[in-house]
Amino acid sequence: MMFSNKANTVDTTPAKSCSEVEINSKDLLGSNKRIKIRHEGQLYELRLTRLGKLILTK
């Protein structure tokens, strides 16, 4: 699985010995304060607040 934005591409393929994938929020958001994520046909918004918190809304 690959995530791509204008700044970079992040390979999120898990290592064979790892059951979890860790993605740095800066790699996911890039220079954006909010991104849209489609999951099972639903659209979500991941937003970075002024205080540096992440909020995921439907």
MMTF fields as JSON, N, C-alpha, C and O atoms, coordinates in Angstrom:
{
  "mmtfVersion": "1.0.0",
  "mmtfProducer": "UNKNOWN",
  "numBonds": 231,
  "numAtoms": 232,
  "numGroups": 58,
  "numChains": 1,
  "numModels": 1,
  "chainsPerModel": [1],
  "groupsPerChain": [58],
  "chainIdList": ["A"],
  "bondAtomList": [4, 2, 8, 6, 12, 10, 16, 14, 20, 18, 24, 22, 28, 26, 32, 30, 36, 34, 40, 38, 44, 42, 48, 46, 52, 50, 56, 54, 60, 58, 64, 62, 68, 66, 72, 70, 76, 74, 80, 78, 84, 82, 88, 86, 92, 90, 96, 94, 100, 98, 104, 102, 108, 106, 112, 110, 116, 114, 120, 118, 124, 122, 128, 126, 132, 130, 136, 134, 140, 138, 144, 142, 148, 146, 152, 150, 156, 154, 160, 158, 164, 162, 168, 166, 172, 170, 176, 174, 180, 178, 184, 182, 188, 186, 192, 190, 196, 194, 200, 198, 204, 202, 208, 206, 212, 210, 216, 214, 220, 218, 224, 222, 228, 226],
  "bondOrderList": [1, 1, 1, 1, 1, 1, 1, 1, 1, 1, 1, 1, 1, 1, 1, 1, 1, 1, 1, 1, 1, 1, 1, 1, 1, 1, 1, 1, 1, 1, 1, 1, 1, 1, 1, 1, 1, 1, 1, 1, 1, 1, 1, 1, 1, 1, 1, 1, 1, 1, 1, 1, 1, 1, 1, 1, 1],
  "groupList": [{"groupName": "MET", "atomNameList": ["N", "CA", "C", "O"], "elementList": ["N", "C", "C", "O"], "formalChargeList": [0, 0, 0, 0], "bondAtomList": [1, 0, 2, 1, 3, 2], "bondOrderList": [1, 1, 2], "singleLetterCode": "M", "chemCompType": "L-PEPTIDE LINKING"}, {"groupName": "PHE", "atomNameList": ["N", "CA", "C", "O"], "elementList": ["N", "C", "C", "O"], "formalChargeList": [0, 0, 0, 0], "bondAtomList": [1, 0, 2, 1, 3, 2], "bondOrderList": [1, 1, 2], "singleLetterCode": "F", "chemCompType": "L-PEPTIDE LINKING"}, {"groupName": "SER", "atomNameList": ["N", "CA", "C", "O"], "elementList": ["N", "C", "C", "O"], "formalChargeList": [0, 0, 0, 0], "bondAtomList": [1, 0, 2, 1, 3, 2], "bondOrderList": [1, 1, 2], "singleLetterCode": "S", "chemCompType": "L-PEPTIDE LINKING"}, {"groupName": "ASN", "atomNameList": ["N", "CA", "C", "O"], "elementList": ["N", "C", "C", "O"], "formalChargeList": [0, 0, 0, 0], "bondAtomList": [1, 0, 2, 1, 3, 2], "bondOrderList": [1, 1, 2], "singleLetterCode": "N", "chemCompType": "L-PEPTIDE LINKING"}, {"groupName": "LYS", "atomNameList": ["N", "CA", "C", "O"], "elementList": ["N", "C", "C", "O"], "formalChargeList": [0, 0, 0, 0], "bondAtomList": [1, 0, 2, 1, 3, 2], "bondOrderList": [1, 1, 2], "singleLetterCode": "K", "chemCompType": "L-PEPTIDE LINKING"}, {"groupName": "ALA", "atomNameList": ["N", "CA", "C", "O"], "elementList": ["N", "C", "C", "O"], "formalChargeList": [0, 0, 0, 0], "bondAtomList": [1, 0, 2, 1, 3, 2], "bondOrderList": [1, 1, 2], "singleLetterCode": "A", "chemCompType": "L-PEPTIDE LINKING"}, {"groupName": "THR", "atomNameList": ["N", "CA", "C", "O"], "elementList": ["N", "C", "C", "O"], "formalChargeList": [0, 0, 0, 0], "bondAtomList": [1, 0, 2, 1, 3, 2], "bondOrderList": [1, 1, 2], "singleLetterCode": "T", "chemCompType": "L-PEPTIDE LINKING"}, {"groupName": "VAL", "atomNameList": ["N", "CA", "C", "O"], "elementList": ["N", "C", "C", "O"], "formalChargeList": [0, 0, 0, 0], "bondAtomList": [1, 0, 2, 1, 3, 2], "bondOrderList": [1, 1, 2], "singleLetterCode": "V", "chemCompType": "L-PEPTIDE LINKING"}, {"groupName": "ASP", "atomNameList": ["N", "CA", "C", "O"], "elementList": ["N", "C", "C", "O"], "formalChargeList": [0, 0, 0, 0], "bondAtomList": [1, 0, 2, 1, 3, 2], "bondOrderList": [1, 1, 2], "singleLetterCode": "D", "chemCompType": "L-PEPTIDE LINKING"}, {"groupName": "PRO", "atomNameList": ["N", "CA", "C", "O"], "elementList": ["N", "C", "C", "O"], "formalChargeList": [0, 0, 0, 0], "bondAtomList": [1, 0, 2, 1, 3, 2], "bondOrderList": [1, 1, 2], "singleLetterCode": "P", "chemCompType": "L-PEPTIDE LINKING"}, {"groupName": "CYS", "atomNameList": ["N", "CA", "C", "O"], "elementList": ["N", "C", "C", "O"], "formalChargeList": [0, 0, 0, 0], "bondAtomList": [1, 0, 2, 1, 3, 2], "bondOrderList": [1, 1, 2], "singleLetterCode": "C", "chemCompType": "L-PEPTIDE LINKING"}, {"groupName": "GLU", "atomNameList": ["N", "CA", "C", "O"], "elementList": ["N", "C", "C", "O"], "formalChargeList": [0, 0, 0, 0], "bondAtomList": [1, 0, 2, 1, 3, 2], "bondOrderList": [1, 1, 2], "singleLetterCode": "E", "chemCompType": "L-PEPTIDE LINKING"}, {"groupName": "ILE", "atomNameList": ["N", "CA", "C", "O"], "elementList": ["N", "C", "C", "O"], "formalChargeList": [0, 0, 0, 0], "bondAtomList": [1, 0, 2, 1, 3, 2], "bondOrderList": [1, 1, 2], "singleLetterCode": "I", "chemCompType": "L-PEPTIDE LINKING"}, {"groupName": "LEU", "atomNameList": ["N", "CA", "C", "O"], "elementList": ["N", "C", "C", "O"], "formalChargeList": [0, 0, 0, 0], "bondAtomList": [1, 0, 2, 1, 3, 2], "bondOrderList": [1, 1, 2], "singleLetterCode": "L", "chemCompType": "L-PEPTIDE LINKING"}, {"groupName": "GLY", "atomNameList": ["N", "CA", "C", "O"], "elementList": ["N", "C", "C", "O"], "formalChargeList": [0, 0, 0, 0], "bondAtomList": [1, 0, 2, 1, 3, 2], "bondOrderList": [1, 1, 2], "singleLetterCode": "G", "chemCompType": "PEPTIDE LINKING"}, {"groupName": "ARG", "atomNameList": ["N", "CA", "C", "O"], "elementList": ["N", "C", "C", "O"], "formalChargeList": [0, 0, 0, 0], "bondAtomList": [1, 0, 2, 1, 3, 2], "bondOrderList": [1, 1, 2], "singleLetterCode": "R", "chemCompType": "L-PEPTIDE LINKING"}, {"groupName": "HIS", "atomNameList": ["N", "CA", "C", "O"], "elementList": ["N", "C", "C", "O"], "formalChargeList": [0, 0, 0, 0], "bondAtomList": [1, 0, 2, 1, 3, 2], "bondOrderList": [1, 1, 2], "singleLetterCode": "H", "chemCompType": "L-PEPTIDE LINKING"}, {"groupName": "GLN", "atomNameList": ["N", "CA", "C", "O"], "elementList": ["N", "C", "C", "O"], "formalChargeList": [0, 0, 0, 0], "bondAtomList": [1, 0, 2, 1, 3, 2], "bondOrderList": [1, 1, 2], "singleLetterCode": "Q", "chemCompType": "L-PEPTIDE LINKING"}, {"groupName": "TYR", "atomNameList": ["N", "CA", "C", "O"], "elementList": ["N", "C", "C", "O"], "formalChargeList": [0, 0, 0, 0], "bondAtomList": [1, 0, 2, 1, 3, 2], "bondOrderList": [1, 1, 2], "singleLetterCode": "Y", "chemCompType": "L-PEPTIDE LINKING"}],
  "groupTypeList": [0, 0, 1, 2, 3, 4, 5, 3, 6, 7, 8, 6, 6, 9, 5, 4, 2, 10, 2, 11, 7, 11, 12, 3, 2, 4, 8, 13, 13, 14, 2, 3, 4, 15, 12, 4, 12, 15, 16, 11, 14, 17, 13, 18, 11, 13, 15, 13, 6, 15, 13, 14, 4, 13, 12, 13, 6, 4],
  "groupIdList": [1, 2, 3, 4, 5, 6, 7, 8, 9, 10, 11, 12, 13, 14, 15, 16, 17, 18, 19, 20, 21, 22, 23, 24, 25, 26, 27, 28, 29, 30, 31, 32, 33, 34, 35, 36, 37, 38, 39, 40, 41, 42, 43, 44, 45, 46, 47, 48, 49, 50, 51, 52, 53, 54, 55, 56, 57, 58],
  "secStructList": [7, 3, 3, 3, 7, 1, 1, 7, 3, 3, 3, 7, 7, 7, 7, 6, 6, 7, 1, 7, 7, 7, 7, 7, 2, 2, 2, 2, 2, 6, 6, 7, 1, 3, 3, 3, 3, 3, 3, 6, 6, 3, 3, 3, 3, 3, 3, 3, 7, 6, 6, 1, 7, 3, 3, 3, 3, 7],
  "xCoordList": [0.861, 0.0, 0.896, 1.891, 0.559, 1.35, 0.459, -0.653, 0.94, 0.282, 1.125, 2.354, 0.476, 1.229, 0.61, -0.611, 1.451, 1.01, 2.06, 3.033, 1.894, 2.809, 4.225, 5.183, 4.376, 5.695, 6.484, 7.689, 5.795, 6.531, 5.618, 4.4, 6.207, 5.466, 5.9, 7.092, 4.935, 5.216, 4.809, 3.652, 5.744, 5.453, 4.991, 5.758, 3.74, 3.19, 3.093, 2.358, 3.823, 3.821, 4.492, 5.651, 3.761, 4.346, 5.469, 5.456, 6.438, 7.485, 6.85, 5.826, 7.444, 6.859, 6.723, 5.822, 7.596, 7.539, 6.705, 6.601, 6.116, 5.38, 3.89, 3.531, 3.027, 1.586, 0.976, -0.218, 1.761, 1.276, 2.113, 3.287, 1.48, 2.184, 2.178, 1.135, 3.324, 3.425, 3.718, 4.653, 2.911, 3.08, 3.202, 2.349, 4.232, 4.407, 3.318, 3.079, 2.662, 1.571, 2.046, 1.274, 3.29, 3.827, 3.948, 3.753, 4.267, 4.326, 2.93, 2.761, 1.946, 0.572, -0.053, -0.69, 0.123, -0.48, 0.347, -0.205, 1.658, 2.52, 2.425, 2.516, 2.247, 2.122, 0.664, 0.37, -0.249, -1.687, -2.091, -1.457, -3.13, -3.696, -4.835, -5.236, -5.351, -6.428, -6.358, -5.978, -6.733, -6.792, -8.079, -8.671, -8.502, -9.674, -9.181, -8.222, -9.849, -9.52, -10.784, -11.789, -10.751, -11.896, -11.668, -10.629, -12.666, -12.603, -13.933, -14.965, -13.903, -15.095, -16.265, -17.397, -15.968, -17.008, -17.403, -18.186, -16.884, -17.191, -16.018, -14.864, -16.31, -15.276, -15.075, -16.027, -13.833, -13.469, -12.495, -11.841, -12.406, -11.44, -10.51, -10.964, -9.211, -8.207, -7.666, -7.167, -7.766, -7.423, -6.398, -6.482, -5.436, -4.437, -4.863, -5.053, -5.013, -5.455, -4.281, -3.119, -4.611, -3.573, -2.69, -1.528, -3.249, -2.484, -1.718, -1.104, -1.753, -0.989, -1.688, -1.055, -2.986, -3.776, -4.369, -4.584, -4.631, -5.279, -6.738, -7.058, -7.623, -9.05, -9.532, -9.326, -10.18, -10.744, -12.261, -12.852, -12.902, -14.36, -14.915, -14.23, -16.181, -16.871, -17.579, -18.226],
  "yCoordList": [-1.177, 0.0, 1.226, 1.266, 2.223, 3.44, 4.648, 4.697, 5.633, 6.92, 7.902, 7.852, 8.792, 9.74, 11.118, 11.271, 12.104, 13.484, 14.229, 13.622, 15.512, 16.275, 16.285, 16.364, 16.207, 16.321, 15.013, 15.016, 13.881, 12.625, 11.422, 11.563, 10.251, 8.996, 8.177, 8.08, 7.586, 6.812, 5.373, 5.098, 4.458, 3.035, 2.518, 2.527, 2.067, 1.593, 0.079, -0.469, -0.604, -2.059, -2.532, -2.204, -3.31, -3.74, -4.746, -5.511, -4.743, -5.748, -7.103, -7.176, -8.171, -9.499, -9.911, -10.679, -9.418, -9.799, -8.831, -8.998, -7.83, -6.794, -6.869, -6.99, -6.798, -6.839, -5.446, -5.303, -4.42, -3.047, -2.19, -2.469, -1.137, -0.18, 1.156, 1.6, 1.801, 3.117, 4.132, 3.964, 5.191, 6.251, 7.568, 7.897, 8.308, 9.621, 10.548, 10.584, 11.289, 12.172, 13.215, 13.62, 13.653, 14.622, 13.992, 14.671, 12.7, 12.002, 11.859, 11.937, 11.652, 11.484, 12.813, 12.895, 13.847, 15.146, 16.016, 16.862, 15.814, 16.691, 18.111, 18.324, 19.075, 20.472, 20.872, 22.036, 19.904, 20.165, 20.141, 19.467, 20.865, 20.828, 19.81, 19.412, 19.392, 18.402, 17.593, 18.1, 16.318, 15.436, 14.628, 14.475, 14.118, 13.254, 11.823, 11.54, 10.917, 9.491, 8.721, 8.863, 7.907, 7.07, 5.693, 5.069, 5.225, 3.924, 3.22, 3.694, 2.076, 1.266, 2.101, 1.963, 2.969, 3.772, 5.035, 5.831, 5.237, 6.432, 7.396, 6.971, 8.699, 9.716, 10.331, 10.779, 10.345, 10.903, 12.053, 12.139, 12.937, 14.028, 13.915, 13.839, 13.904, 13.936, 15.35, 15.863, 15.982, 17.405, 17.592, 16.956, 18.467, 18.843, 20.166, 21.158, 20.187, 21.401, 22.351, 21.989, 23.56, 24.552, 24.07, 24.462, 23.218, 22.703, 21.424, 20.816, 21.012, 19.837, 18.516, 17.464, 18.544, 17.322, 16.879, 17.702, 15.586, 15.041, 14.747, 14.183, 15.13, 14.859, 14.18, 14.688, 13.016, 12.289, 12.391, 11.978, 12.943, 13.091, 12.479, 12.365, 12.085, 11.496, 12.571, 12.273],
  "zCoordList": [0.0, 0.0, 0.0, 0.724, -0.798, -0.903, -0.699, -1.226, 0.066, 0.192, -0.587, -0.535, -1.306, -2.11, -1.99, -2.032, -1.843, -1.949, -2.746, -3.193, -2.935, -3.775, -3.221, -3.99, -1.91, -1.296, -1.323, -1.574, -1.061, -0.962, -1.085, -1.186, -1.076, -1.11, 0.094, 0.385, 0.798, 1.994, 1.752, 1.434, 1.898, 1.761, 3.115, 4.078, 3.194, 4.463, 4.509, 5.332, 3.638, 3.654, 4.935, 5.188, 5.753, 7.022, 6.816, 5.852, 7.72, 7.7, 7.984, 8.664, 7.473, 7.626, 9.08, 9.417, 9.952, 11.359, 12.195, 13.41, 11.563, 12.295, 11.956, 10.785, 12.958, 12.704, 12.7, 12.434, 12.988, 12.995, 12.06, 11.815, 11.542, 10.694, 11.404, 11.884, 11.475, 12.087, 10.998, 10.214, 10.953, 9.965, 10.711, 11.535, 10.436, 11.042, 10.513, 9.306, 11.38, 10.956, 9.947, 9.078, 10.045, 9.079, 7.696, 6.688, 7.639, 6.359, 5.76, 4.543, 6.603, 6.14, 5.722, 4.672, 6.533, 6.258, 5.31, 4.606, 5.288, 4.495, 5.025, 6.234, 4.152, 4.568, 4.787, 5.06, 4.667, 4.83, 6.297, 7.109, 6.629, 7.983, 8.07, 9.163, 6.913, 6.899, 5.618, 4.563, 5.731, 4.566, 4.633, 5.702, 3.499, 3.422, 3.306, 2.589, 4.023, 4.004, 3.682, 4.379, 2.636, 2.299, 2.91, 2.696, 3.683, 4.346, 4.168, 4.642, 3.478, 3.246, 2.727, 3.189, 1.759, 1.12, 1.864, 1.345, 3.061, 3.847, 3.776, 3.727, 3.769, 3.711, 5.095, 5.734, 5.539, 6.835, 6.617, 5.578, 7.612, 7.562, 8.761, 9.903, 8.498, 9.553, 9.595, 8.593, 10.76, 10.893, 12.003, 13.054, 11.761, 12.756, 13.387, 12.682, 14.707, 15.397, 15.652, 15.468, 16.076, 16.421, 17.565, 17.672, 18.415, 19.567, 19.223, 20.099, 17.942, 17.525, 17.747, 17.662, 18.031, 18.222, 16.881, 15.991, 16.741, 15.562, 15.87, 16.916, 14.955, 15.093, 13.821, 12.718, 13.982, 12.853, 12.943, 13.941, 11.898, 11.882, 10.618, 9.602, 10.706, 9.577, 8.783, 7.78]
}
